Amino acid sequence: MKFKTQLLHSSSGDPQTGALTTPIYQSSTFTYGTAAEGKARFSGEHSGFIYSRMANPTVQALEQQLAVLEGADEALVVASGMAAVSSIFYALASAGDEVAFIDPVYGGTAAFLVNTLSRAGISVSRYASDDDLLANIHPATKLVLFEPITNPNLKVTDYRKIKAAAAKTGAVTVCDNTFLTPYLFKPLEHGIDLVMHSGTKYLSGHGDIIAGVVAGRTELMQPVRTIALKHIGAAIGPQEAYLLQRGLRTLALRMDAHLAGAAKVAQFLAQHPAVSKVIYPGLVSDAGYPVLAETVGAFGGMVSIELAGGFARAEQFLDKLALFTQAVSLGDLESLACHPASTTHAAMDAPSRLAAGVTDDLIRLSIGVEDPDDLIADLAQALS
Ligand SMILES: *Cc1c(COP(=O)(O)O)cnc(C)c1O
């Protein structure tokens, strides 16, 4: 089956009742009936649900579908993207190990690694780029995390260089694929070990839940599942799982609209005299263009711009927007706009913020599925 067909036909619905969509099994516990069956379930001799923090039928149906969509042995759905990140690192790194990431990554990810994971006796190295990692990877590095398109400066990282670098030390590679989704890129098919997502963004797509996903080979996924559910306790509720599965059904339709809208908006902004810089890897002039053209063939739904004039100019522009909603997050149906330096990245010290490309001039746009002509008209009036 092609991916668009899989989105609709990789879910089994509810074989017990014939319900076409998976029902919401809103139950914390599941009876096993007899003491002997209880013993058999807890020992793993019999399969069957026990307690929803460990497994729930609605969540399990979603996990089975995501495993198919990612080409994974197994997928895990957790309470947030950050639960996915922290579970991966706590499960696969131990005291004395070293882990690495390519700057910049999602702010919450960098903060977790540098401020919290490091307290477990794990050393954390940050590399400026895929080339930097390839040239300078430390022999002790066990785990490398990267984002193919980074946030919010939309820098492109080449997974082939990450793979080549990690092969030198046998490190496990982790791709945060939130910006691309499996519709556009399936890291596991290209030899990356684990893929993760903030399911809050494009996967669910409607801006109504917080969720996280991890997928990969069984031997890596088993410890991640144990840490995430049994120890951290980051189970997702069945309502959220239902909404994520419902959102997935339209992933391809939505992504096509996001991609087309972003391309059109970026072309408009690139020729506008009031815009000093357009950052969008689909522009042929963008440094990331050749890598994405070769490896993914798509450029995502995010566009960032710089308006010379710092916060004051950004504020003027943002407050004039009528269709774009000022909010953090991304990948929703509605177009969103934010000023990262004063919001999502305000907690960073200025040198690290600037090193991550988050200047006071930068504005990040998540292009929704509205008619791009209306979005362009809104941007034009706000710029004027
Ligand atoms: C939002 C986001 C996260 C964190 O996900 P939450 O669902 O907010 O916990 C991680 N990585 C990327 C790239 C994100 O955009």
PDBQT file of the ligand as one rigid body, heavy atoms in Angstrom, charges set to zero:
ROOT
HETATM    1  C1  LIG A 401       7.094  20.878  20.219  1.00  0.00    +0.000 C 
HETATM    2  C2  LIG A 401       8.325  20.121  19.945  1.00  0.00    +0.000 A 
HETATM    3  C3  LIG A 401       8.849  19.222  20.891  1.00  0.00    +0.000 A 
HETATM    4  C4  LIG A 401       8.229  19.033  22.253  1.00  0.00    +0.000 C 
HETATM    5  O1  LIG A 401       6.973  18.429  22.141  1.00  0.00    +0.000 OA
HETATM    6  P1  LIG A 401       5.772  18.649  23.219  1.00  0.00    +0.000 P 
HETATM    7  O2  LIG A 401       4.667  17.831  22.624  1.00  0.00    +0.000 OA
HETATM    8  O3  LIG A 401       5.494  20.120  23.282  1.00  0.00    +0.000 OA
HETATM    9  O4  LIG A 401       6.266  18.120  24.515  1.00  0.00    +0.000 OA
HETATM   10  C5  LIG A 401       9.983  18.504  20.541  1.00  0.00    +0.000 A 
HETATM   11  N1  LIG A 401      10.585  18.671  19.349  1.00  0.00    +0.000 NA
HETATM   12  C6  LIG A 401      10.111  19.537  18.424  1.00  0.00    +0.000 A 
HETATM   13  C7  LIG A 401      10.830  19.671  17.119  1.00  0.00    +0.000 C 
HETATM   14  C8  LIG A 401       8.971  20.292  18.685  1.00  0.00    +0.000 A 
HETATM   15  O5  LIG A 401       8.519  21.166  17.775  1.00  0.00    +0.000 OA
ENDROOT
TORSDOF 0
